[in-house]
Amino acid sequence: MTETIVKTIQLVCQTEKHNKIWMAHLMSNNDVICEWGRNDGSELQGKVFEGAGEEFMDKKAASKLKKGYVEA
């Protein structure tokens, strides 16, 4: 069965030294797919957190917001 994206969070961090992006996708099977890297069109790194759920994704996003990321 093909899983669908239920929720997406996209955050960016742009300063004189950084131009980074972080994204998280909550899938219909409760997996969370996180992607991150430079916001310059280069390939992003990624990791799947199986069964982690929405609460996990929201905690990760809150951590990024504390580090200076903002919603894209």
Salt bridges, closest charged atoms under 4 A:
GLU35 OE1 - HIS25 NE2 3.21
GLU54 OE2 - LYS7 NZ 2.97
GLU55 OE2 - LYS59 NZ 3.42
ASP58 OD1 - LYS7 NZ 2.99
